[in-house]
Amino acid sequence: MSAKVKWIYLAAFLDLFAVSLIVPSMGAHLKGLGASYFMIGMMTSIYALTQLLSGPVIGSWSDKIGRQKLFVTIYLIVGCCYLLIGLVNSYYIILLLRAAIGVFKHGQVLIRTIVTDQIPIENQSSLFGHLKSIAGISFTIGPAIGGHLSELDGGFRYVACCTGFLLFLNSVIGYLYLDDVTKNDASEQQKKNEHRSKSLRQEITEAVHSLADVNWRLFGQVFALKFVLDMSAGLYHSNYNLKIQERFNITPKISGYTIAFQSFVGVITGLFVTKINDKLYNSDADYKKRNMHGYILMVVGYLGIYFASSLRVFLLWTVVLKTSHMFLRIILTDMLMRKCPPSQTGSVVGTSNSVSNLARLVTPVVAGVFEDTWETNSANFLAALVASIGIFIALGISRSHPKSQ
């Protein structure tokens, strides 16, 4: 493993670990400030909306000014925002800060584009799998540590400061170790000089205009599959703790352990995806079989969870669900990267991230209406219906398109 890959892994871990420290305790903190459940939900939606709108622009902008410069900048801004969240006591100021975080919090997008830029294509699938596993580890241990810190006197402030510090540390890592790809010295220097001479407005305008150059028809199926994946997962995770505690009469502590268990399953799956691809899908060049099998397993998992009569049976079906979910996340990322021309990686990955945020934006509302109309567990059945759409999309997958030069 090269030193560059190790720093990429560390940056990905710190990004997600920092966020997982503070997000679980954010709701309780806002409640203490007098916010209603509607206001807390509105904050989540605004964050998703700003992520949705800014994703393609940030990705395209990184194509213009370079990954490293943008990486350092966004982590400095987001780190400052989280520090301020811990210091202020106004819901509306925190709302504005969360909106700002939504605009700039695209570190995972930049990490994926750095991988695509600097890692040989034959190694990218394995590396993406490891990154997904790192995400699982982050969200397994982060909430537990954040929960312990938040129980201290003034604990939320400590959590916010830790989050800000870790994001500042990521900015330093980006500055020191995640340099951009070295190209022809003359042409690279010319580009740098051009970048220096451009105003911020010009750079952003060019980034937006470059989105029009992307062949979106080429990526339509991948984006549709990703939307289905994220929406079904969002339905499952919506109010997860409340639903499982009510359904199986368990404590918050036990529900936390179920989350850790599912994260662990995802981590293990991520480590073995490359071997699964090599042994079972060597001839699946268009990713059709992998998507078919993944979405079929996901539908079975959701239905098993819906009909589960006990916590043990529930956990058994979560193994099926989380295995298929992690498998699909990795292969969809790999599928997208193999279709994407190198010059448009940032734009395409940024838009892919926006597809996920669109799903996160609409899912809480859909789940709420569905659960208010029927039973609480009904969102899992709806998740199965949504996931089944992925099977039909996979049936229509055409042959892979080669990358444009």
C-alpha positions in Angstrom: 0.0 0.0 0.0 1.5 3.4 -1.0 1.8 6.3 1.4 -0.7 8.3 -0.7 -3.4 5.6 -0.3 -2.8 5.6 3.5 -3.3 9.3 3.7 -6.5 9.0 1.6 -7.8 6.4 4.0 -7.0 8.6 7.0 -8.6 11.6 5.5 -11.8 9.6 4.7 -11.9 8.2 8.3 -11.4 11.6 10.0 -14.1 13.2 7.8 -16.7 10.7 8.7 -15.6 10.1 12.3 -15.7 13.8 13.0 -19.3 14.1 11.7 -20.4 10.9 13.5 -19.3 12.4 16.8 -21.7 15.4 16.6 -24.7 14.4 14.5 -26.3 11.9 17.0 -26.3 14.6 19.8 -27.4 17.5 17.5 -31.1 16.8 17.9 -31.0 16.7 21.7 -28.9 20.0 21.7 -31.4 21.7 19.5 -34.3 20.4 21.6 -32.6 22.0 24.6 -32.5 25.3 22.8 -36.2 25.2 22.4 -36.5 23.8 18.9 -39.5 21.7 18.0 -39.3 18.4 16.1 -40.5 20.2 13.0 -37.7 22.7 13.3 -35.1 20.0 13.8 -36.4 18.1 10.7 -36.4 21.3 8.7 -32.7 21.7 9.6 -32.0 18.3 8.2 -33.9 19.1 5.0 -32.1 22.4 4.5 -28.7 20.6 4.9 -29.8 18.0 2.3 -31.0 20.8 0.0 -27.8 22.8 0.1 -25.8 19.6 -0.5 -28.0 18.8 -3.4 -27.6 22.2 -5.1 -23.9 22.6 -4.4 -22.7 19.1 -5.2 -22.3 19.4 -9.0 -20.8 22.9 -8.7 -18.2 21.9 -6.1 -17.3 18.8 -8.1 -17.0 20.8 -11.4 -15.1 23.5 -9.6 -12.5 21.0 -8.4 -12.0 20.1 -12.1 -11.1 23.8 -12.7 -8.9 24.7 -9.7 -7.5 21.3 -8.5 -8.6 18.9 -5.9 -6.0 19.8 -3.2 -6.8 23.6 -3.1 -10.5 22.9 -2.8 -10.0 20.1 -0.3 -8.0 22.4 2.1 -10.5 25.2 1.7 -13.7 23.3 2.4 -12.3 21.6 5.5 -11.2 24.9 6.9 -14.7 26.4 6.4 -16.6 23.4 7.7 -14.3 23.1 10.7 -15.0 26.7 11.6 -18.7 26.2 11.2 -18.8 23.2 13.6 -16.7 25.2 16.2 -19.3 28.0 16.0 -22.2 25.6 16.4 -20.7 24.5 19.7 -20.3 28.2 20.8 -23.7 29.8 19.9 -27.0 29.3 21.6 -29.4 30.4 18.8 -31.3 27.9 16.7 -31.4 30.3 13.7 -27.7 30.9 13.7 -27.1 27.1 13.9 -29.5 26.8 11.0 -27.4 29.2 8.9 -24.2 27.4 9.9 -25.7 24.0 8.9 -26.7 25.5 5.6 -23.1 26.7 5.1 -21.8 23.2 6.0 -24.2 21.7 3.5 -22.7 23.9 0.8 -19.1 23.0 1.4 -19.2 19.6 3.1 -18.2 17.5 0.0 -15.0 16.0 1.3 -16.0 12.5 0.3 -16.7 13.6 -3.2 -13.2 15.1 -3.5 -11.7 12.0 -2.0 -13.3 9.8 -4.6 -12.1 12.1 -7.4 -8.6 12.0 -5.9 -8.8 8.2 -6.1 -9.9 8.3 -9.7 -7.2 10.8 -10.6 -4.2 9.1 -8.9 -5.0 5.4 -8.5 -4.7 2.9 -11.4 -8.2 1.9 -12.6 -7.6 -1.8 -11.8 -7.1 -0.9 -8.1 -9.9 1.5 -7.7 -12.7 -1.1 -7.0 -10.7 -2.5 -4.1 -9.9 1.0 -2.8 -13.5 2.1 -3.0 -14.5 -1.0 -1.0 -12.0 -0.1 1.7 -13.3 3.4 1.8 -16.9 2.1 2.3 -15.5 -0.1 5.1 -13.8 2.9 6.7 -17.2 4.7 6.6 -18.7 1.8 8.5 -16.0 1.8 11.1 -16.4 5.6 11.5 -20.1 5.4 12.1 -19.7 2.4 14.5 -17.3 4.1 17.0 -18.1 7.8 16.4 -21.6 7.9 17.9 -20.5 5.9 21.0 -17.6 8.3 21.7 -19.7 11.3 21.0 -22.4 10.0 23.3 -19.9 9.7 26.2 -18.6 13.2 25.6 -22.1 14.7 25.4 -22.9 13.4 28.9 -20.3 15.7 30.4 -21.2 19.1 31.7 -21.2 21.3 28.6 -20.6 18.1 26.6 -22.0 19.3 23.3 -19.4 22.1 23.2 -16.7 19.5 23.7 -18.1 17.4 20.9 -18.3 20.4 18.5 -14.8 21.4 19.3 -13.5 17.9 18.7 -15.4 17.8 15.4 -13.9 21.1 14.3 -10.4 20.1 15.3 -10.5 16.8 13.4 -11.7 18.7 10.3 -8.9 21.2 10.6 -6.5 18.2 10.9 -8.0 16.9 7.6 -7.3 20.3 6.0 -3.6 20.0 7.1 -3.4 16.4 5.7 -4.8 17.6 2.4 -2.3 20.5 2.2 0.7 18.3 3.0 0.0 14.9 1.4 -2.9 15.0 -1.1 -1.2 17.0 -3.9 -2.7 17.0 -7.3 -1.5 14.8 -10.2 1.7 16.0 -11.8 1.3 16.6 -15.5 3.4 18.2 -18.1 5.3 20.9 -16.3 4.8 23.6 -18.9 1.1 23.0 -19.5 0.5 22.6 -15.7 2.3 25.9 -15.0 0.2 27.6 -17.6 -3.0 26.3 -16.0 -1.8 27.5 -12.6 -1.1 31.0 -14.0 -4.5 31.0 -15.6 -6.2 30.0 -12.3 -4.3 32.8 -10.4 -5.5 35.4 -12.9 -9.2 34.4 -12.7 -11.5 35.8 -10.2 -13.6 33.6 -7.9 -16.7 34.5 -9.9 -15.1 33.5 -13.2 -14.0 30.2 -11.7 -17.4 29.3 -10.4 -19.1 30.4 -13.6 -16.8 28.1 -15.7 -17.4 25.3 -13.3 -21.2 25.6 -13.8 -20.8 25.9 -17.6 -18.7 22.7 -17.7 -21.6 20.7 -16.4 -23.2 21.2 -19.8 -20.4 19.3 -21.4 -21.2 16.1 -19.5 -23.1 13.4 -21.4 -25.8 12.8 -18.9 -27.5 10.1 -21.0 -24.5 7.9 -20.4 -25.0 8.0 -16.6 -28.8 8.0 -16.4 -29.1 4.3 -15.4 -26.4 4.6 -12.7 -28.0 7.7 -11.2 -31.4 6.0 -11.2 -30.0 3.0 -9.5 -28.2 5.2 -7.0 -31.4 7.1 -6.2 -33.4 3.9 -5.7 -30.6 2.6 -3.4 -30.4 5.7 -1.3 -34.2 6.2 -1.1 -34.9 2.7 0.1 -32.1 3.0 2.6 -33.5 6.3 3.8 -36.9 4.8 4.3 -35.3 2.0 6.4 -33.2 4.4 8.5 -35.9 7.1 9.0 -36.6 7.3 12.8 -34.8 3.9 13.1 -34.2 4.1 16.8 -37.7 5.0 17.7 -39.2 2.4 15.5 -37.0 -0.5 16.7 -37.4 0.4 20.3 -41.2 0.5 20.0 -41.4 -2.6 17.9 -39.3 -4.9 20.0 -39.5 -3.1 23.4 -35.8 -2.6 23.7 -33.7 0.2 25.3 -31.8 2.9 23.4 -28.6 1.1 24.4 -29.6 -2.1 22.7 -30.8 -0.2 19.6 -27.4 1.4 19.4 -25.8 -2.0 19.5 -28.0 -3.1 16.5 -26.6 -0.1 14.6 -23.1 -1.1 15.4 -23.8 -4.7 14.3 -25.1 -3.5 11.0 -22.1 -1.2 10.5 -19.8 -4.2 11.2 -21.6 -6.3 8.6 -21.1 -3.5 6.1 -17.4 -3.2 7.0 -16.8 -7.0 6.4 -18.7 -6.9 3.1 -16.6 -4.0 1.9 -13.4 -5.9 2.5 -14.6 -8.9 0.4 -16.3 -7.1 -2.5 -13.2 -7.3 -4.7 -12.9 -11.1 -4.2 -16.6 -11.5 -4.9 -16.3 -9.6 -8.1 -13.2 -11.6 -9.2 -14.8 -15.0 -8.5 -18.4 -14.5 -9.5 -18.6 -11.6 -11.9 -15.4 -11.7 -14.1 -17.5 -11.7 -17.3 -20.1 -9.1 -16.0 -18.5 -6.2 -17.9 -21.8 -4.2 -18.0 -22.5 -4.7 -14.2 -26.0 -6.1 -15.1 -25.8 -9.3 -13.1 -24.2 -7.6 -10.1 -27.0 -5.0 -9.9 -29.7 -7.7 -10.5 -28.4 -9.9 -7.7 -27.8 -7.0 -5.4 -31.3 -5.5 -5.7 -33.0 -8.9 -5.4 -31.1 -9.6 -2.2 -32.0 -6.1 -0.9 -35.8 -6.6 -1.6 -35.6 -10.0 0.2 -33.8 -8.3 3.1 -36.4 -5.5 3.5 -39.3 -8.0 3.3 -37.6 -10.2 5.9 -37.2 -7.2 8.2 -40.8 -6.2 7.7 -42.1 -9.6 8.7 -39.5 -10.3 11.5 -41.2 -11.5 14.7 -38.3 -11.0 17.0 -35.1 -9.0 17.4 -32.9 -12.0 16.6 -34.8 -12.7 13.3 -34.7 -9.0 12.6 -30.9 -8.9 13.0 -30.6 -12.0 10.8 -32.3 -10.2 7.9 -30.2 -7.1 8.5 -27.2 -9.2 7.5 -28.8 -9.8 4.1 -29.8 -6.2 3.8 -26.5 -4.6 4.8 -24.5 -7.0 2.7 -26.4 -6.2 -0.4 -26.5 -2.5 0.4 -22.7 -2.2 0.8 -22.1 -4.4 -2.3 -24.4 -2.1 -4.4 -22.8 1.1 -3.1 -19.4 -0.1 -4.1 -20.2 -1.5 -7.6 -22.3 1.6 -8.5 -19.3 3.8 -7.6 -17.1 1.6 -9.7 -19.6 1.5 -12.5 -19.8 5.3 -12.5 -16.0 5.8 -12.6 -15.5 3.4 -15.5 -18.0 5.3 -17.6 -16.7 8.7 -16.7 -14.2 10.7 -18.8 -11.2 11.8 -16.7 -11.8 15.5 -17.4 -15.4 15.3 -16.0 -14.8 13.2 -12.9 -15.5 16.0 -10.5 -18.7 17.0 -12.2 -20.1 13.5 -12.5 -19.1 12.5 -8.9 -20.6 15.7 -7.6 -23.9 15.1 -9.4 -23.9 11.5 -8.1 -23.6 12.9 -4.6 -26.5 15.3 -5.3 -28.6 12.3 -6.4 -28.0 10.9 -2.9 -28.9 14.2 -1.3 -32.1 14.4 -3.4 -33.1 11.0 -1.9 -32.3 12.2 1.6 -34.3 15.3 1.0 -37.6 13.6 0.0 -37.3 10.4 2.1 -38.1 11.8 5.5 -41.4 13.4 4.2 -42.4 10.2 2.3 -41.6 8.0 5.3 -43.5 10.3 7.7 -46.7 10.3 5.6 -46.6 6.6 5.0 -46.1 5.8 8.7 -48.7 8.3 9.8 -51.2 6.7 7.4 -50.3 3.0 8.2 -48.2 1.4 10.9 -44.7 2.5 11.9 -43.1 -0.6 10.4 -44.8 0.0 7.0 -41.8 2.1 5.8 -39.8 -1.1 5.5 -42.4 -2.5 3.2 -42.3 0.6 1.1 -38.5 0.3 1.1 -38.9 -3.1 -0.5 -41.2 -1.7 -3.2 -38.7 1.1 -4.0 -35.8 -1.4 -4.1 -37.7 -3.6 -6.5 -37.6 -0.8 -9.0 -33.8 -1.3 -9.1 -34.3 -4.8 -10.4 -36.2 -3.5 -13.4 -33.6 -0.8 -14.0 -30.9 -3.4 -13.9 -32.7 -5.5 -16.5 -32.3 -2.6 -18.9 -28.6 -2.0 -18.4 -26.8 -1.7 -21.8 -23.2 -2.5 -22.6 -20.6 -0.3 -20.8 -19.5 2.7 -22.7 -15.7 3.3 -22.9 -14.3 6.4 -21.3 -14.0 9.4 -23.5 -10.7 11.0 -23.8 
